Amino acid sequence: MAFSKRLVFAMIFAVFAIVKPSEAALDAHYYDRSCPVAEKIILETVKNATLYDPKVPARLLRMFFHDCFIRGCDASILLDSTMSTQAEKDGPPNISVRSFYVIEDAKRKLEKVCPRTVSCADVIAIAARDVVTLSGGPYWNVLKGRKDGTISRANETINLPAPTFNVSQLIQSFAARGLSVKDMVTLSGGHTIGFSHCSSFEARLQNFSKFHDVDPSMNYAFAQSLKKKCPRSNNRGKNAGTVLDSTSSVFDNDYYKQILSGKGVFGSDQALLGDYRTKWIVETFARDQKAFFREFATSMVKLGNFGVKETGQVRVNSRFVN
């Protein structure tokens, strides 16, 4: 990735958002005195990992979403399974997240210079912001001061919004996290970077319904191209799937343009165009990238404040409770 060029042209927004109150007071300057190099260490770690593996940005952004949606933003997604409990990271929706090593690496470096100071939950939140900016998207001030959770259960990943959800289900899922309809459509734009395995959308490609073999909301030529990428006989390999928009390594508004063309990969993506509550937002972001960037930064701050509590700990090792 051409990081220097993208950073120059990235739209930068300092977000001073009014977010839903939580049990802990977060602060953009939380580590200014206790660990002033924290954000620099995280940025350098994320940048180096992305140079090595271009899938890192999408995976770290997904990690932040999935972590916050389960028990609030508490880094429970990083905990390993035990003999008695299967952890979130091993739940079916999180198998494709991977890249946990990036957060582990950043945390090890932080422990050397600022022991027991920077929470894993804050590392995830900062890393999510950094991958967006490094990919050409907006910058925002990450509010910090989260504590790390001590509970992680794979069966709770069932509460994550599925790629098959309709708009009403999406609205309900996001509302449970204090997020509006606009937040939902905005955060769905995170799909502008990333890759999906065939299993998340193959049901749209054949035997879709009693009357349609292929999902009728999908562009026909696009559906045929996906069928070639996901043949019935061999669609379970780790590389079997497709990117989520035509500029998948760049954070931009192409995701919304794809939806307007009937090329949303997930059923939940394409559904946004077919509902009056969300269609106008898709159309707005498709023609105005600055508006999308501005709203994305605001919604990320809002999501990052969900379920944050003062109870918890600052883990020494991201994979285990202290």
Buried (B, 14 or more C-beta within 10 A) or exposed (E): BEBEEBBEEBBEBEBEBEBEEBEBEBEBEBBEEEBEBBBEBBBBBBBEBBEEEBBBBBBBBBBBBBBBBBBBBBBBBBBBBEEEBBBBBBBEBBEBBBBBEBBBBBBEBBBEEBEEBBBBBBBBBBBBBBBBBBBBBBBBBBBBBBBBBBBBBBEBBEEBBBBBBEBEBBBEBBEEBBBEBBBBBBBBBBBBBBBBBBBBBBBBBEEBEEEEEBBEBBBEEBBEEBBEBBEEEEBEEEEBBBBBBBBBBBBBBBBBBBBBEBBBBBBBBBBBBEBEBBBEBBBBBBEBBEBBBBBBBBBBBBBBBBBBBEEBBBBBBBBEBE
